[in-house]
Amino acid sequence: MGTMDSFVPPFGLGKLAIPDNLNINISRTTVFFLLPTALLLTWYITTVTIQYYRLRHIPGPFLNAITPLVLTYHSLKGDITEYTYEIARKYGPLARLQPNMVVYTDPDTFRRICSYKAGYTKGLWFEFSRWDLNSYSCIAMRDNPRRKDRKNRIAPAWASGGLAKMETRVDKTVHSFLDLIERNYISSEPKDKSTAARPYGRPMDFGVRSMMFTLDVATSVTFGKAWGFLESDSDVNEYLSTSEKMLPSFGVLGSLPWLVYVMHAWPINLLMPGPGDRVGFGCLMKFATDQVNKRIEAINSKSDPEKEAPNKKDNVDELDIIRSYLNNGIPYADVVQETITLVVAGTETTAVAFKFALLSLLTTPSAYNKLQSEIDAYYSSHPSASPDDIVPYSAFKATSSNPEDISPASSTNSFSYLLAILRETLRLWPPSAGLFSKQVPDQGDTIHGLYLPPGTEIGQCMLGMGRHPSIFGTDEEDVKSFRPERWSEAAEQDRIDGGNRFEKMASTVELVFSTGKYVCLGKHVALMELGKFFVEVLRRYDISIVDKITPIKVRDPIVWLAKDFNIRFTRRDISTQ
Ligand code: HEM
């Protein structure tokens, strides 16, 4: 039994008298720690209880309703997309994923949330796409009127004129990839043994090379000049290796978005990437800043090519996205953010589609052969095409009158099977599988009969949308398989009974690029890259998997990262095409 003296508590609370007769055997130090801990615990329990009660009517696991850490755990474990899908399937159509987050899988809810009319704003989830808390890119803007204004300012660069310039850059990157195969990765008899790849027949890790491809496209589309990953066949500025290390932390931020403010606060912000870094993401920041500065200097100087030759349309290096953004009144610091966002938004996403499309083809020989026949038939019917030509986007692009419609099959499209493969890939492995949460507006909302109070975060489960048996197939097993034929079957069925299955399937898959006020600006660039790549690579080469037992290693902290996807290329005879 001991007595305690009075002691001075922290925070200037004055002298706290502890009565001599209080029969507690604790030290002063313990009290110092116990008091704040008890206060913190009380605050935490109250908050959790309030949050729990706010959405207690939404079905979901109890643990998810009281802590956001379940999602953090699955992000670190690397199975976050599958986990979210399981929750949505088990507890849906609207399930509780976190204390203040619900998730849904139906396309109609998706469309409504993304419409201007519904009044939803972007959720906290998007905070992690801010590299600098003092400036904004459109994707990170959460205030509706401001982001509408910004989108109107950035959209012109992506209209048809801009897209045509981007196509020349995509073509150049496809050529760089073909050169890379010939230089380093060809397994057939070398054309010229003196310059043949060394070591001869080396496999290519397509997990890494697909990222290099999309990075070269994104940097050349954004800055007018590729960083040259494919040309050097190396990890320029160690961008890939540092991004790979950073991605798991993005996963954690996706589940605990408020951590972004902690990360940007001193002294933790000193650990964040910055333009002074010699490697990684900081290099992209520096490059983006330099490129924007260069355009501003050009605008201010007499040698501004646009002032001297305003009609010189083919000057693709100068009349570019950055110029357009500056001309449209976007502030300097925000233009820098927009360009960084373009590189980030356009690379990992498109690379996911590349990897899973190729994996699906290599593990489905019937689809692989059918696609190659379609490509050969196209070139046989275009005898004037030279072996160096790259298929134009117009050969496989949307033919519908709706400009938002990415690629409906039509009887005149020579590449309907290619489109079926791309759709099937995006359906099964949506590259935008993250939650991309939005916030319920001030008046609240009711979804599937369940009331959502204002401020509730609502996340999308793209995996669930792409695997809806009622939209895509007969049963759960069928919708899980990669079966490009389902698209021609649906079109045929519609022709017989006048239904609209095909349209419903196509418009659901299209949602991987979002819709309404959030629609992806780069979707045509992404489709261009994918279509051109598969046509031109499979036209010239046969591809095989090296490791037949484990063809690919996938981890999913927030987006599917795949590596050790080793493939071999052997040359095809295209002289007879
Ligand atoms: C298969 C590849 C791609 C997919 C699945 C995809 C998906 C998406 C999605 C879902 C969004 C909307 C996010 C939201 O606000 O809810 C988005 C936005 C955006 N994407 Fe893509 N994207 C792809 C490729 C690209 C490419 C290649 C570029 C550019 C080169 C790009 C640039 C952008 C930009 C700038 C935005 C922001 C638009 C805005 O803020 O309103 N994306 N993308």
Residues whose N, C-alpha, C, O or C-beta is under 5 A from the ligand:
A	BS01	HEM	C138 I139 L342 A345 G346 T349 T350 A353 P431 S432 F436 V512 F513 S514 K517 Y518 V519 C520 L521 G522 K523 V525 A526
